[in-house]
Amino acid sequence: MDNVRQFNPRDQADDDGFTRLPPQDLTAEQSVLGGMLLSERATTEVIEILEGPEFYRPAHETIYRAIVSMAVRGEQIDPITVTAELTKRGDITRVGGSAYLHHLVQQVPTAANAEYYAEIVRDVAARRRVIEAAERAANLLRSGEGDLADVLDLVRQDITTATETTTSGPTDATGWGFSDLTPVLDGTHKPQQPAIGARDDGIGLFYPGRVNGIQGESEAGKSWVALVSCLVEMNRGNHVVYLDFEDSEEGVVSRMLLIGATPDSIHRLFHYVRPGSTPTPVQLRQFIARIGDLGPTLIIVDGVTEAMVMMGLELKENTEIAKFGRMLLRPLADTGAAVVPLDHVVKNNESRGRYALGGVHKLNAVDGVQYMLEAVRPFGINTEGRSRLRIAKDRPAQIRRHALPGGRNPMHWFADLVIRSDGDEFAEAHLYPPIQHHDDPAEDAAVKDKAAQEEADIKEREGAVLAVLGKAAEPMSKAALEELIPGRASVTRRALTRLVHGGHVTATKGPRGAALHSLPAEGGEKA
């Protein structure tokens, strides 16, 4: 029996491979990379889950980082292009050459499961970090150094740090949890107030911790409202962040100086960002975390259209708009700041309504206040420009009560932006509260402009009606004309009515009393 090895639990642990090698799943790592080499969608899904250090093999992390860099630049990803990228970086030999990249493609069972493989890689990496943290904790406890309570705190912190990248946080943070309704039921709940920015009378403009917004035509003054609000917050000693997708440092800062900001306050409290490329999800999270560390009260996102294009999102797709909100706007609002994206509206004021350019989900995503900015008088040097802020949406319902009914406009009138320019070096900027009167020149001018536009539209539609009837082989009903002529049916009907009353179109009774329309016969006789 001398040749029989006696069983020892310690020997068993040493031989099982687990204690000698950290947890790993190289097959899952290969499948992740193979899926990314095969599918653009797989690449997008994986980038949302992994940052790079989760890979056990350094070569796999090198390949992953090369693919992510190419994806951010919008380049085509396949074994050949990634080989070229790694060769340019001087890493191709270190990762196993081009042959290994082709092996990765052959190794993956299906690219459709890349997200699942990435979750395996992430979870195995978390196990490694926990084991490392536990080993550090064991060494610290064995040393006998330090107060036990302090040591235990360090151990807990180390374990938490090791696992936090794989957890989504407490259930309540995701919204999938039961809310505490006590404050609402016992009457202690108070509606959130618009405490950020201010009109000249001190009434706030935006809700903190919410997505607000300003939309309007080009040169209506959206950036001016944003900068005036920034100045208000800076005068209160608060930090502000300005994400600029449209202008430049010189343009924005010069306007801040123009309306009275000091160089010192700008240097200390005004944080300007001019994004130049598409960030990875990891880079975006890190950037938002840096903003959170500043503790700003106001974050301006100047240029929603340009921001979405930079992030590779489709402007008119509501699902893409919702994704933009989840990626950028909502995380920014979670810092506690009032987030104010500046957006364009469609040029046609008849079809505009309350909505910005693109999908309707832009307005739906606002959980604070959304303003529509209407140009009244243009802004310029040595002039007094004016625009009107109207309330398109007020979710907490604490701002509209400080506004006046819009009169002929269905949206409430909240303030007038007035910029008085005195040369190139100074300008007065005001957000005046609305004043009730019945002979508002701006309202009268808007009504006249609208009437003139309607008249022009009807005149143009009359020509279209005559053209269609001129080619028709038989009299046509009103419904048939509306079907053939593009544009709003109400304009077509008004144009047709005017043509009939003017004698330019003849209306006769058809089957079931329907009116049929045709051009008068030559010589003025009815057809």
Buried (B, 14 or more C-beta within 10 A) or exposed (E): EEEEEEEEEEEEEEEEEEEEEBBBBBEBBBBBBBBBBBBEBBBBBBBEBBBBEBBBBEBBBBBBBBBBEBBBEEEEBEBEBBBBBBEEBEBBEEBBBBEBBBBBBEBBEBBBBBBBBBBBBBBBBBBBBBBEBBEBBEEBBEEEEEEEEEBBEBBEEBBEEBEEEBEEEEEEEEEEEEEEEEEEEEEEEEEBEBBBBBBBEEBBBBBBBBBBBBBBBEBBBBBBBBBBBBBBBBBEEBBBBBBBBBBEEEEBBEBBBBBBBEEEBBEEBBBBBBBEEBBBBBBBBEBBEEBBEBEBBBBBBBBBBBBBBBBEBBBEBBEBBBBBBEBBBBBBBEBBBBBBBBBBBBEEBEEBBBBBBBBBBBBBBBBBBBBBBBBBBEBEEEEEBBBBBBBBBBBBEBBBEBBEEBEEBEBBBBBBBBBBBEEEEEBEBBBBBBEEEEEBEBBEEBBEEEEEEEEEBBEEBBEBBBEBBEEBEEBBBBEBBBEBBEEBEEBBBBBBBBBBEEEBBBBEEBEEEEBBBBBEEEEEEEB
